[in-house]
Amino acid sequence: MMVAFIWAAAALLVSLMLSLVGLKAWQGWLDLRRFELAQNRSQLHPTPEATPAVRIEMADLKERLRKLEAIATGVDL
């Protein structure tokens, strides 16, 4: 009776270990695919150069965001 329990526990432990290894491998494969997709996407749509017009637009957007956050928190500007 005790031997059957030990075999069952061992089989359960081995199954658990194989499942965890498979899950880790699956996550690694998904990370690899995400990386490949990000690389392909960046090659298709290169980022624009930081021209003065882009910098001004970014500064304007940051200022608008700062004002909206201040309004949301109830701070008077």
N, C-alpha and C positions, 0 to 999 in steps of 0.2 A: 504494500500500500504506500509506504513512504517513498519507495523508488519511483513509483508512477508520479507522485507529487513532484519529486525532484526533476524528472524528465519534463513534466508539463511546465514547471517554472523555468527551466533552461530553455525550452522551446519558445516560451513567451519572451524571455529576455533576448534571445537571438532575433526574434521577429521585431522586437522594439529597436534593437540596435540597427538592423538592416533598414527599417523604416526611417530612422533618423539619418542614416547615411544617404539614403535615397532622397530624402527631403533636402538635405544640405547640397547634394549634387544638383537637384532641380533648381534650387535658389541660385546657385552659381551659374547654371546655364541661363536662367532668366536674366541675371545681371549682365552676362556676356552679350545676350541679345539686345538688352537696353543700351549697352555701350555701343554696339554696332549700329543700332538705329540712330543714336545721337550723333555718331560720326557721319553717317550718311546725310542726316538732316543738316549738319553744319556745313557739309560740302555743297549741298544744294543751295543753301541760303547763307552766304557769308555775311558776317556782321559788318555793318557800315563803319567806315573810318570815323574817328572822332574829329569831325570838322568843327569849326567854330559854331556853325548853325546848329549842329547836333548838341554841342555842349550848352548852348543857350536854351535850346528846347528842354534839355534834361534839367537845367537849373530852374526853369519856369515850372516844370512838372513837380519838382521837389518842393518848390515854394507853395504851389497849390495844395499839395499833399499835407504840408506842414499846417497850412491854414485850416484845411478840413479836419485834421486831427485835433487842432485847438478848439474848433467849433464843437466837435464831438465830445470833448472833455469838459466843455463849458467855460473855457478860458477866453476872456475878452482880449482882442489884439489891439 
